[in-house]
Amino acid sequence: MKKDTIKKVTSQESSSITTKSILEIRSTTAKQKEDQIIVEEPLEIKIRISTGEKIASYDLSVTMRTPGDDFNLVKGFLFTEGIISSDQDIIKINYTDTLSGSQGNSITAHLSPHTGFSPDSLQRHFYTSSSCGVCGKTSIEMVKQQSPYLMKVGQPRIEHTVLSHVLHEFSAHQDLFNLTGGNHAAAVFDSKGTITHAAEDVGRHNAFDKLIGHLLSKQKIPFHAGGVIVSGRASFELMQKCWMSGIPLFAAIGAPSSLAVELAEDTGITLVGFLSQDRMNIYSYADRIFISDDT
């Protein structure tokens, strides 16, 4: 039997989607068709720091991600891990020259010396996968980075129907998911329910990092004026990234984990789970969500 091959599509999403000839069976009918599949490839993250004549380079992380928006992914990762505190901490960022000549799956971030980065302070190996961004951390306490931002009590105030509107608009910002059905998404919205930016990736933590990297590049962190919505569940790792970015409201279509709820309660974040058009569960700081008298 001849082995099917996967080929890259030739479109603006060519780096994010592949096509595959498949056999589709529905009821008792079978037919050959072309299916679109989300791409998952490794991304190596390196950092370089120059101090006088001394240049130090570190292999920091390997993450499985969907190619595209890689620089924002790296920026968001470095920020939510506490390695940088602003976009200005990165002097430049570029694809890494490798011995094989392949540049697409390795990025080097050149950090300013004043970041004070020390590999000894990391206390863990940064290996992440598309399903788990906290794999490799040796204890929960190491994950609880100290965020520089405090959440404002009771702010922002958001009508509950605004979250339903955000959910309705969310699908229009998921081009890759609408083509493949195989990836996660994260989006930021203001108190009126307007989605201002969205990001997609095969890994939910990568999608969130791409979103945070964009906000960091636009000098919009901390983002106190609204919240974020994610396509999957509310995990501890995503709540940590939310906290590190000063975002007071986190809404998930799926369920929260117990550690996500605990971290939300500890840090002043409103955590919404099981968000749908006619339902939501609020697990912490419900005072930010109000029901209008007109509903």
PLY file of the C-alpha trace (Angstrom):
ply
format ascii 1.0
element vertex 295
property float x
property float y
property float z
element edge 294
property int vertex1
property int vertex2
end_header
0.00 0.00 0.00
1.39 3.35 -1.03
2.07 5.63 1.92
0.22 8.95 1.81
2.36 12.04 2.03
1.67 15.35 3.72
2.29 18.50 1.73
2.32 22.15 2.75
-0.47 24.29 1.38
0.45 27.30 -0.71
-1.43 30.16 0.92
-0.84 32.86 3.51
-1.31 30.15 6.17
1.23 27.89 4.44
3.46 27.66 7.51
0.54 26.88 9.83
-1.49 24.34 7.84
-0.75 21.18 5.87
-3.04 19.14 3.64
-3.44 15.37 3.74
-5.37 12.99 1.52
-7.73 11.03 3.78
-10.59 8.55 3.57
-13.74 10.05 5.10
-16.51 7.69 6.20
-19.95 9.03 7.00
-22.63 6.51 7.77
-22.09 3.88 5.05
-20.47 6.20 2.50
-16.72 6.50 2.01
-14.85 9.03 -0.11
-11.36 10.39 -0.61
-10.87 14.04 0.26
-8.20 16.59 1.14
-8.13 17.47 4.83
-6.41 20.50 6.35
-4.28 19.82 9.43
-2.75 22.24 11.90
1.07 22.21 11.87
2.99 21.34 15.02
6.76 21.92 14.97
9.42 22.52 17.62
10.66 26.01 18.38
13.98 26.39 20.18
14.27 29.53 22.27
17.74 30.91 22.97
18.84 34.04 24.77
22.05 36.03 24.40
23.42 38.71 26.71
26.40 40.95 25.94
28.28 42.48 28.88
31.24 44.49 27.66
33.35 42.12 25.59
31.72 39.05 27.09
28.84 37.36 25.27
26.85 34.65 27.00
24.37 32.41 25.17
21.85 30.04 26.72
19.58 27.35 25.31
16.44 28.21 27.23
13.49 26.20 25.98
11.98 23.96 23.34
8.25 24.24 22.80
5.99 22.50 20.31
4.04 25.20 18.51
2.24 26.20 15.32
4.61 28.32 13.19
3.60 31.95 12.84
3.81 34.94 15.17
6.94 33.34 16.63
8.53 36.56 17.89
5.46 37.44 19.97
5.43 33.86 21.26
9.00 34.24 22.49
8.35 37.70 23.96
5.26 36.46 25.79
7.10 33.42 27.10
10.04 35.45 28.40
7.70 37.96 30.02
5.35 35.51 31.72
8.34 33.55 33.01
9.70 36.71 34.64
12.87 36.83 32.52
12.00 40.24 31.04
9.78 42.98 32.45
9.14 45.01 29.29
9.60 44.96 25.54
12.62 47.26 25.99
14.50 44.45 27.75
14.94 42.81 24.33
17.56 44.58 22.22
16.68 42.53 19.17
15.12 39.21 18.30
15.92 37.08 15.28
15.83 33.58 13.86
18.99 31.75 14.85
21.64 30.82 12.31
22.16 27.07 12.60
24.74 24.65 11.21
22.08 23.11 8.98
21.10 26.52 7.67
17.52 26.08 8.86
16.34 29.22 10.64
12.61 28.67 11.00
12.62 26.66 14.23
15.14 28.51 16.38
14.94 32.05 17.75
17.48 34.07 19.70
16.40 36.95 21.93
19.22 39.39 22.65
18.63 40.73 26.15
19.79 43.99 27.68
22.46 43.48 30.37
20.31 45.29 32.93
17.81 42.41 32.99
20.23 40.68 35.33
19.42 37.26 33.91
21.10 34.39 35.69
20.60 30.77 34.58
21.00 29.67 38.20
17.88 31.62 39.16
15.60 29.61 36.88
15.74 26.51 39.11
14.21 24.36 36.41
14.62 23.12 32.88
12.39 24.85 30.35
10.95 22.00 28.34
7.34 22.54 27.35
4.95 20.69 25.11
1.85 21.79 23.24
-0.35 20.37 25.99
1.48 21.45 29.13
3.41 24.64 29.66
4.46 23.86 33.23
6.04 20.47 32.58
9.50 20.37 34.13
8.79 22.70 37.04
10.01 21.03 40.19
7.33 22.41 42.50
4.22 24.55 42.50
5.99 27.26 44.48
8.49 27.73 41.65
5.60 28.42 39.30
4.17 31.18 41.45
6.21 34.01 40.01
5.82 37.32 41.80
3.81 39.57 39.53
4.57 43.31 39.73
0.90 44.16 39.18
-1.94 44.41 41.67
-5.52 43.92 40.49
-7.85 46.86 41.12
-10.70 45.81 43.39
-13.99 45.54 41.52
-12.55 46.90 38.27
-13.38 46.71 35.47
-17.14 46.29 35.87
-18.50 44.20 33.01
-22.12 43.31 32.25
-22.62 39.56 31.98
-24.09 39.84 28.46
-20.78 41.37 27.32
-19.09 38.00 27.92
-21.74 36.28 25.81
-21.04 38.81 23.05
-17.29 38.17 23.33
-17.91 34.44 23.01
-20.06 35.00 19.91
-17.35 37.12 18.27
-14.54 34.79 19.33
-15.06 32.27 16.52
-14.60 34.98 13.88
-11.03 35.44 15.18
-10.10 31.75 14.84
-9.18 31.35 11.18
-6.91 28.36 11.72
-9.43 26.55 13.91
-12.19 27.14 11.38
-9.99 25.48 8.75
-8.56 22.62 10.80
-10.43 22.27 14.10
-7.08 21.41 15.67
-5.81 24.35 17.68
-6.42 26.67 20.61
-7.05 30.40 20.67
-6.79 33.31 23.10
-8.12 36.83 22.70
-8.12 40.08 24.65
-11.25 42.22 24.91
-12.20 45.55 26.46
-15.03 46.28 28.92
-17.46 46.84 26.02
-16.80 43.37 24.63
-14.66 44.40 21.67
-11.96 41.88 20.83
-8.83 43.87 20.03
-6.41 41.02 19.29
-6.42 37.23 19.05
-3.80 34.53 18.63
-3.92 30.84 17.71
-1.63 27.88 18.26
-1.71 24.12 18.64
-0.76 24.68 22.29
-3.04 26.72 24.55
-0.11 28.22 26.48
1.57 29.17 23.21
-1.58 30.93 21.98
-1.64 32.86 25.25
2.06 33.75 25.00
1.54 35.03 21.45
-1.28 37.22 22.77
0.82 38.54 25.66
3.77 39.14 23.34
1.55 41.32 21.15
0.32 43.33 24.15
3.90 43.72 25.35
5.01 45.02 21.96
2.16 47.56 22.01
3.00 48.69 25.57
-0.42 47.53 26.77
0.71 45.57 29.81
-0.67 45.66 32.42
-4.06 45.36 30.74
-6.55 46.48 33.40
-9.33 47.60 31.04
-10.87 44.24 30.17
-10.05 40.57 30.10
-9.02 37.53 28.10
-10.96 34.59 26.70
-9.47 31.18 25.89
-10.86 28.34 23.84
-10.09 25.52 26.24
-10.01 24.98 29.97
-8.64 27.30 32.62
-5.35 25.78 33.73
-2.90 26.87 36.40
-0.29 27.83 33.81
-2.68 30.17 31.99
-3.78 31.79 35.24
-0.13 32.45 36.07
0.39 34.14 32.69
-2.77 36.19 33.28
-1.49 37.28 36.68
1.97 38.16 35.37
0.31 40.35 32.71
-1.94 42.27 35.09
-5.17 41.07 33.47
-8.07 41.08 35.97
-10.57 38.82 34.18
-10.05 35.37 32.68
-12.87 33.62 30.81
-12.65 30.03 29.60
-15.03 28.00 27.49
-14.01 24.91 29.41
-13.65 23.96 33.04
-11.08 25.32 35.52
-8.68 23.19 37.49
-8.51 23.42 41.27
-5.10 25.12 41.12
-6.40 27.67 38.61
-9.20 28.57 41.02
-6.76 28.76 43.93
-4.40 31.07 42.05
-7.27 33.29 40.89
-8.47 33.64 44.48
-4.94 34.39 45.71
-4.23 37.06 43.10
-7.51 38.94 42.71
-8.47 37.64 39.26
-12.08 37.05 38.26
-12.20 33.50 36.86
-15.11 32.53 34.61
-15.53 28.95 33.39
-18.00 27.02 31.23
-18.75 30.20 29.28
-21.58 29.75 26.80
-24.30 31.96 25.34
-26.67 31.29 28.25
-24.39 30.12 31.05
-21.23 30.92 32.95
-19.74 29.92 36.29
-17.86 32.59 38.23
-15.32 31.06 40.59
-13.69 34.14 42.09
-14.22 37.89 42.48
-17.74 37.90 41.04
-18.09 41.60 41.88
-16.60 42.50 38.49
-19.55 40.90 36.68
-23.01 42.45 37.02
-26.45 41.55 35.69
-28.27 44.47 34.07
-31.76 45.32 35.27
-32.83 45.33 31.62
-32.12 41.62 31.15
0 1
1 2
2 3
3 4
4 5
5 6
6 7
7 8
8 9
9 10
10 11
11 12
12 13
13 14
14 15
15 16
16 17
17 18
18 19
19 20
20 21
21 22
22 23
23 24
24 25
25 26
26 27
27 28
28 29
29 30
30 31
31 32
32 33
33 34
34 35
35 36
36 37
37 38
38 39
39 40
40 41
41 42
42 43
43 44
44 45
45 46
46 47
47 48
48 49
49 50
50 51
51 52
52 53
53 54
54 55
55 56
56 57
57 58
58 59
59 60
60 61
61 62
62 63
63 64
64 65
65 66
66 67
67 68
68 69
69 70
70 71
71 72
72 73
73 74
74 75
75 76
76 77
77 78
78 79
79 80
80 81
81 82
82 83
83 84
84 85
85 86
86 87
87 88
88 89
89 90
90 91
91 92
92 93
93 94
94 95
95 96
96 97
97 98
98 99
99 100
100 101
101 102
102 103
103 104
104 105
105 106
106 107
107 108
108 109
109 110
110 111
111 112
112 113
113 114
114 115
115 116
116 117
117 118
118 119
119 120
120 121
121 122
122 123
123 124
124 125
125 126
126 127
127 128
128 129
129 130
130 131
131 132
132 133
133 134
134 135
135 136
136 137
137 138
138 139
139 140
140 141
141 142
142 143
143 144
144 145
145 146
146 147
147 148
148 149
149 150
150 151
151 152
152 153
153 154
154 155
155 156
156 157
157 158
158 159
159 160
160 161
161 162
162 163
163 164
164 165
165 166
166 167
167 168
168 169
169 170
170 171
171 172
172 173
173 174
174 175
175 176
176 177
177 178
178 179
179 180
180 181
181 182
182 183
183 184
184 185
185 186
186 187
187 188
188 189
189 190
190 191
191 192
192 193
193 194
194 195
195 196
196 197
197 198
198 199
199 200
200 201
201 202
202 203
203 204
204 205
205 206
206 207
207 208
208 209
209 210
210 211
211 212
212 213
213 214
214 215
215 216
216 217
217 218
218 219
219 220
220 221
221 222
222 223
223 224
224 225
225 226
226 227
227 228
228 229
229 230
230 231
231 232
232 233
233 234
234 235
235 236
236 237
237 238
238 239
239 240
240 241
241 242
242 243
243 244
244 245
245 246
246 247
247 248
248 249
249 250
250 251
251 252
252 253
253 254
254 255
255 256
256 257
257 258
258 259
259 260
260 261
261 262
262 263
263 264
264 265
265 266
266 267
267 268
268 269
269 270
270 271
271 272
272 273
273 274
274 275
275 276
276 277
277 278
278 279
279 280
280 281
281 282
282 283
283 284
284 285
285 286
286 287
287 288
288 289
289 290
290 291
291 292
292 293
293 294
